[in-house]
Amino acid sequence: MTDFNAKIDTQNIKSILLWMPNWIGDAVLALPSVSALRERYPSARITAAVREPADELLRGINLFDTIIRIPNPRKEGMLRQIRFTRKLKKYQYDISAVFPNSFRSAFLLSQTGAPIRIGYDIGIRYLFLTHPIQTNATDTRAQNRIDYFFNVLAPFGLDKPRSEGISVETLPEDPPTDEVLKSIGIEPDEFFIMVHPGASKQERSWRHERFAILSQKLIKQYDFKIVLLGSKKEMPMLEKIKKFAPAGKIQILPELNLRGVAKALKKTGLFIGNDSGMMHLSALMNTPVLGIFGPGSAKTTGPHIAPEKKEIVSLNFPCSPCRQNFFKECKPSAEHKPYCLDDITVKDVSDAADRILSRIRK
């Protein structure tokens, strides 16, 4: 194992491999670090290795030269992943870094042939990393994710994360955003609110009937149209919310890939949703965000956007952020939600909506 204090030759880096985070939100929060890397090495070839579905978003991010989809171990098996990573040796990367903290990600990175491999020293990952970065449980749990991810790339000679210079571009096969929105009655330059009631786990999502009541209240008070964002699996929930409002006032965004969703969010006046990847994607598009936090903490995974463009609703329970081993360490509410989330009322969120709308609609 190479000692971490060993100097990295940052003058002759021409090819970089980044093993990106698995979750969409984490992948977005890693982008300011990648932007700083791109600024430092404008001529280097930067390759992102990433799991689906984050790969379809990163294909539109201007910071990368190449996107490689990592096989899903649940669908394709671990042996397929190993064979995949060993084939990457032919690209002869000068240096590599791994954002995820898993044993598997560090092991797979070691199979790529990159002579320098940087990542957090967790468990026995040091066996596979040439430059392990020291950390502890407190940092892993409580450090702001922007800073946490930046520490992985700091050995490249970077000074600080860079929010500038990040853009999402659509590809030729992506449908025009204005046409997609017009198909559901949203005109160009019309102010509307995007509501995302889902999350990666149902225990992380505020009750959908509360999103429905909130939407009804906002329509009555402001007369804005509301567009619901969700996956195919969430469609029954979106249909239930849609029924709470007069015809035409609540629409459901047609199914799009993540680049298309990003462009639709760019056109959005305000995003309201749970602590989720879509919240972070909204912030990336510089769309004002109202985020609802329960088990997570905005101090660690809050939206990366100017303070005047965000409003956080959280009861700030002392156990937050938790390990999210739901109901092994806390009891569920009657609705099978953690109390840190279920105790948030419609009034709490509608008051937050009033505050942010008063700022962005002046």
Phi, psi and omega in degrees: 000130176286137178292140183297333180285349178300134186290136175264129178285099182270002184275336187240036179273119181242338183220123186236134175248125177246121175271102191280160176300154183282321185278146182301313181300316179294321178299320178294318182290342176278345186296323176301327176290320178293324178297320176295322178295317179296320178296321181288326182233072185296335183260353182288152175270117181254121179250133176254124170260125190208148177279160171283150004268003182298337181299324182290332174287312184295338176296339178260356180278132187285357186276342188253148173269326183219140174243127178241124180278125177281130177302142178281119184297330180290327182268324190245349175091155181293322181298324177297321178296317181296314178299320179300311185291326179294331177291342180287348180302330184296341181276348174052059178295140178284326187203153181215161178213146181239123179278316180297155184263003186286153174302317184299315183296321178292319178298313181296323178299323181294341181274354184278347180086000178296127184289336178240126184227117186248140177180174181287140179274088180238130183064231180252026179298338180303338178296336186247355183249135177278333181227075180289138180261126181291140175208179178215173184298325180295313179297316182301323184271323194249345183285142176305134188295328176301312180291321181299316178288326180297324180302332179292325183261353180305323179299348176285000181090029181267152182266313183199161176299154183230113181280337181287158172083011180255127177218155176248122180251141175279156177260164184306329182279353182278136180291147178300132185298316182300323179291321178298314181292323180295330180294342177247019172088014178260120181275156176304138179069008176282135177282126176217164181250131175262125180246126179241099185275357184264177176198172182296331176228142183297335179289345179265359185251132174300152184303135184293329179292333176286324173299323179295313180295319177300314180299316178302316181294317181293322178296316181294320184280321188245344182061030173274152170280150179239134177246127180268136180244131179186173181272174176303318182296333182269000185304316178302321177295317180296321179297322178296317179296319182301327183289350182279355186231161176302154182306133176089346183277330175239125178237162178251128180295128178301156182297127180224160170284175186294331176294318178295320177298318179301317180293323176294321178294327178298328180276352186281142178282322181207134174258133174235126180185180179286170171295103189203173177298326180293327175297315180291325177294322176299314179297321178301324179276007179063030176268130179307141189232134167245110184253136180255117186244132174237272180295332179273174180231133178293340178293331181257320185231034178287162180295136183270088184204161181304142184307322182289347181257012179221151176221127182250131174251115181206143175271357174051051175301144182297339180274000181265135001280141181259178180282351178060034166273076197303129172070013167267335181243352177211160180270145178280159172284178178298335179267013179060044175237155172291143183297332179300335178259319186288339178279354175283124185266166174299321179297321178304316184282321180293324176296320177295322177296319177300317183296312184287325177294326178294333179276317188271349182251021180293000000 
